[in-house]
Amino acid sequence: MARLIGPCALLVLLVACSALAASAAREEPSGARQLWGGDGWRGRKVGARTEVRDVEENREVQDLGRYSVAEHNRRQREEEGDVRGRLEFDRVVSAQRQVVAGIKYYLRVAAADDRVFDAEVVVKPWLQSRALLRFAPADVE
């Protein structure tokens, strides 16, 4: 008889826990308000883009802008064999970052001839790599 009480008690405990979990799943998690800033799920999401502050003083961002222009020039030279359309880097004027499989930077790059470009660069520090994904004239309004 003592052996039956152990498994029965365990079964009752499992059923009670399942019922509690099911009722809790229908309600908002208690920690969600604290985690997302008090407004439930309307706060900043994991993986969302965030603005980079003090872009002009941020050495890493300026280096990535310089890299994006150099890589664009290299690709142009390989594709067209012409260096006449070579861009000269001036500065990054705005930037956002997003955590992906690494860090993806969305850069607004100003060239020395007053043209503006949008660049996307992915940096993977653990591999010591960076890759230019996109470099195109910006849609400036």
Steps between C-alpha positions, in 0.01 A plus 500: 500500500786740580640449151172612338486826696831622354401468130147627567630807679739564213215472248284744699791743520558482122132562423492799738813649343355455149183680600699789650719527192198502268327778693820704519552469124165670438605807701783749442819381665557689824855598406405624153406849614833544676700350214342716230481828690152484651295503179486129437648403164512852349857573619822450305519156344799270494666532160353843427712780354640753744645844428873547548561815702783746438567352157757759401711421808449122478827367360363151424209638296724744310741213424209292367395791277855531370504121440167510313625768259831317444318171438257671261795650309672159485186333364451775241860463387463119468169521312574793271878531510456875529618713791355830375179454700695444820334639814687673778372446854400808699308376806213288633212735579262251663501135601286227645604159626313172520603176666478216247758223451747772593425872493342655193564870451279724288715800409425828327835592343595840358756506220742788446302614192187560715321185380340281767481120505336230710721209598433177687795327666498183711775462759583167665762582762562139601600424140677833456292558188287771348304494177338771292150380412364810327628834379262726307409866458285615790139602455551852632181701537 
